Amino acid sequence: MNRRSLLTRTIGLAAVVGGAWWARETLLWPKPELTFGEGGATPWLPYVRYSLVPTVRVRLGDVEVVALIDSGAQYSVIDRALVAALPSVGRSLFDMPLVAYGVGGGAQVGRGTTLEVELPGLAIRGLRAAILDLGPLASEAGLQTPLILGQDVLGEAVLALDPARRHARLVRRDAFVRPPDLAPATVRRQGGSLVAEVTVEGSTIQAVVDTGASAFLGLSREAATGAGLMDGRAQGSGVSLVLGGAMRAATVEARTVRFADHLYSRVSVGVFDQPPLPNFPGGLVGMEAFKGRRAAMDLGAGTLFVSRPLDLTVG
């Protein structure tokens, strides 16, 4: 297994920028304007990168880039190197002190820019994005996604996911019709995030639904200890892409995990160190949890719909 495939497959173990929780109280971040074409939705967009996380092609003016659709990222983010390479015409920078924290405790200070983003069937205007060093997320050695579309975008539309086909689409909220085989999952809205109730070996944990994470479940060390997972059972390790770099993280196996009304057995759980910040999530549900299922999430309305899995056992 080469380093590139390892990094790509384990991108979500520590939640990527899905772990970036910002000092919301100190920031003024206006909503972007989403304009859909006829039908009120994008076509089904194929994943560009070979990974469980949704990656799609977008245009920034005349430049085509690959973007990660990340329901765990509080705001959209653009890599510093990409900003430097973009034409300055039609692009504005603004000075606003902001601090981004990633899983594992790493922090960056950045500024912002306003972007115009085009997808098939959708124009996103006035998108304010943080300019940060995304490291392996944007590099040739990693996921090669120098743009992250976060909760500021996903709060204005429904994100539909078909992981088996490796396709995603965005739908205008009033144009979305729930397919009959998708049932509501128990979630609540916390800030701009969707928080689901996950049961790990009988212990209930509140976990953010994070499309920027590939692993089934990531837990803070405190949450993993509370669930009895750090009881001396065998541990593995993996490399995870986090804000600005890569981090080695521990993995343990949970005998049972219940999510969205289904029970899974022998689930590999990533364990991360939680930054000392209020309201930082103790758990993250990633795209592995939707394997064999389809889903539609509306962060603005605080709803999640999931189909029945084709195979109830993950292990």
Secondary structure by P-SEA (a helix, b strand, c coil): ccaaaaaaaacccccccccccccccccbbbbbbbbbcccccccccccccccccbbbbbbcccbbbbbbbcccccbbbbbaaaaaacccccbbbbbbbbbbbcccbbbbbbccccbbbbcccbbbcbbbbbbcccccccccccccccccccaaaaaabbbbbcccccccccccccccccccccccccccccccbbbbbbbcccbbbbbcccccccccbbbcaaaaaaaccccccbbbbbbbbcccccccbbbbbbcbbbcccccccbbbbbbbbbccccccccbbbccccccccccccccccbbbbbccccccccc
